[in-house]
Amino acid sequence: MNAQPILITGASGLLGTRLTEMLTAKGHAVSHLGRSARNGAVKSYVWDINRRQIDPAALTGAGTIIHLAGTNVGEKRWTAARKHDILESRIQSTRLLYDELKKGNHSVKTFISASAIGYYGFEDNDTLLTEEYPAGKDFLADVTRQWEEEIDRIATLGIRVVKLRIGIVLSNQGGALVELARTVRWGVGSPLGSGDQHISWIHIDDVCAMFVRAVDDEAMHGPYNATGPYAVTNRELTKAIARALHRPMFLPAVPAFVLRLVLGEMADIVLRGSRVSSGKMQDEGFVFRFDTLEKAVGNLLG
């Protein structure tokens, strides 16, 4: 491993925070690019995506860019304005980076971008989805397909591009696991909808380790599914959380129509799922630290 300067966009979220810690621990010099400068040990630069402005110094010394920026898809109800923001935050931020890199006054050799298993659409059946599977047809699939098309343009500049299609990230600092664990602790934990929908999960440390691997391994390029070794059902995930917290789970599943009344179209995130393969990463030698759901949930909630 050769230590190198790495610039991370969208670094203030769960993934960016933990990834910064892991990269720094390996000796990499990490800096952040965001909407405002931040005080701290990590150097930060500012961009304004709407005004198409970026501090040129941000890219000058970077050897690798890790692109995580994008509006959270599960934070608010999907109004027309919110859906527009979800798409444009990804397209315009990536396009701004492309335009800046195209100028050529930089030392960037590698561009590693977050993507999502939403690329495949909601294929809630036993189909095992590999990187060769085509893009789906629903909203998130269309967003992710367009996002990846923008990412791929950067490869035309002679820069190595890696796209990590991230599954449901399990963390004790936020996200799906925290919300599910809260309901279980309150004694109202139950499966959602049918409970049979697939959840392609991954421990936050394993997905960050995949990003670290993509930095270090120059043979990596193109798309990789960033999910755990196997998917589970929504019911299995809820039961695993209940076991880890030593709480009972006896309530019936929350009906789909109730979730759709509360969440609208966004309910598809929890009511539908997909069974995604991590075989490509494993075939290239990646070893999961948390290779079972029990290990992952136990580590995070124990």
Secondary structure, DSSP 8 states (H G I E B T S, - for coil): ----EEEEESTTSHHHHHHHHHHHHTT-EEEEEESS---SSSEEEEEETTTTEE-THHHHS-SEEEE-----TTSS---HHHHHHHHHHHHHHHHHHHHHHHT--S---EEEEEEEGGGG----SS-EE-TTS---SSHHHHHHHHHHHHHHHHHTTT-EEEEEEE-EEE-SSSSHHHHHHHHHHTT----BTTS-SEE-EEEHHHHHHHHHHHHH-TT--EEEEE--SS-EEHHHHHHHHHHHHT----S--B-HHHHHHHHGGGGHHHH---EE--HHHHHTT---SS-SHHHHHHHHH-
